[in-house]
Amino acid sequence: MTTSLLARGLFTSAMGIVIACSSAEPNGAQGSVGGTNALPGAGSGGKGGGGTIAGSGGSSAGGVPGGTSNAGDSGDGNAAGDAGSAGAGDPLPQPWTDQSDHIELLCGSFFEGSLGFRADRATLSAQQLQILAALTGLANNEVCSEDELRCEVSIRDAAGQTVSYVSDEADALCNSSEPGLAFQPLIPFLNTLDCLYGKGDGQIPLPPDSRCLQGLFTPSGGTTIERTLDLQEPGRSYHVELNHCAGSNQAGQVSMQLLSSTSQVIATGTPVATPGPDGACLALDATVTVAGEAKLSVTTTAAFSPAGDFFFRFY
């Protein structure tokens, strides 16, 4: 059985892909991938309005499989190299093919914080599929850099085989044992996502999307984080789940409320019985009677540890 990138804990230790645990304010944080402060060339933010909403607690947790694949050795003489580092003149394998049926990303940097996205082929748009088909491999190199945006990208084929890649904003792959992806071809895909980095602009309205792991960031000492949720379908129930917070020093040290435009409490997060592979700790459900926006308020105490990145899902 393969394991999701989030469950593998890539953002939880000093050896992880992204280190984002400073209590300092971000310097030039970029907001959501598809929002107004996203990567260069990103689209504009969301929409919303006022409304009346009612809700109640709930619980749910879920996970999506992922996995890893080690880089191969370089070619010797006339022999071709393996997937990680092809021999001289040998083309690198195409990351996304007609047989690929699932993609999973965790992206982040010191300044932006982190976000995640995972989707089956059937849920991707024609535009997204076209962009993924243009992804290109990148031979491992000895270039090193710090604090830039980096993504861990996992691609699974129809046979259930998963290959994990590293894509770095500076194409810096030193100390990486996984095959690389060129970063520039990945940018257009990131710009299609409605997922927010943990240090992004909380005023950007987020539409419901179960594929997004929306980023949150808490410094040491605790804080209150606010996110704007776009609730545009009257008569349906919305679900919010707080993830990556089920650790022994996290559960019980974080609370979550959904607030109306007049700051009235609509729903309060309740403990999740089974954290699941995403490490869920709290969840709530809210039923919309009138389309509008609501404010998600997440508060961590000074005892919440480790400080840094965690996530929520909204759908």
C-alpha positions, 0 to 999 in steps of 0.5 A: 500500500502506498502512503500519501505525501501528507501522511509521510510527514514531509513538512514536519521535521527539519529533514522535510522538504519545506521548513516553515516554522519561524514566528516572524511575519512572512516577507513577500508571501504569495497567497493562493496559487490561483489568487491575486498574490500567486506566482507570476502570471497567476489568475485573480482571486475569488468572489463572495457576498453576505448571507445567513448560514446555519451549521452544526458539528461533524467529523470526517477524515480521508486520505489519498495514496501516494508513494516514492521511487528512487532515482536511478544511476547515471549511464555508463558508456553506451548504457542508458541511465535509469529514471532518476539520472539518465545517461548523457544524451538519453531523454528523461521519462515523461512524468505524466502520460496517458496512463497517469490517473492520479497526482498529488502535490505538497508545495511550500517555502519559508515565506509562503508556508505550505499547501497541498493538492491531490486529484484523480485524472477524472476530476482534472480539467482539459486545460490541467491535463494539457499542462500536465502532459507538458511536464518535463523531467530534470536530471539531478544536479548539485545546485543548492538553494534555500527558502525558495518554493519547492514541490513534492509531486507524486504521480500514480499510473493505472497499474497503481505504480507511483513515482515521486518527483521534486520540483524546485523554483530554482531547479536546485536538486542537491541532496535529492534522492528522487527524480526532478521536475523542471519547475517552469512547466509546473507553474501553469498548473499551480496557477489553476489551483484554488488552494491557499498557502499557509501564510497567504492572504486570508481575505481571498475567498476560497471556493469549496474543493475537496482536492485542496489541502488549504494551508495554515501556519502557526508560530510558536506561542499560538495565534488566531488564523482567519480564512474567508470561505465562499459559500455560494450554493444555498441549500447545501451542507459544507464540510470543514476539516482541520488536518495534520493536527492530531499529534499528542501536543496538538489535539486539544490545543486548537479550536475552530469556528465558522463565523458569519459576516456579523461575527456570529458563531455559525458552527464550532469544530468538534473532535474527530474520532478517527484522525485517518491518514491526514491526521484530522483533529476537528471538523464542522458542518454548516448548511447555507440558506443564503449564498455568501461568505463566512469567516473560518477562525482557527486558534492555536494555544501556546502549547500547540507543538510543533509550531509551523504548517498544518492544513484544512479541507473545505468542500 
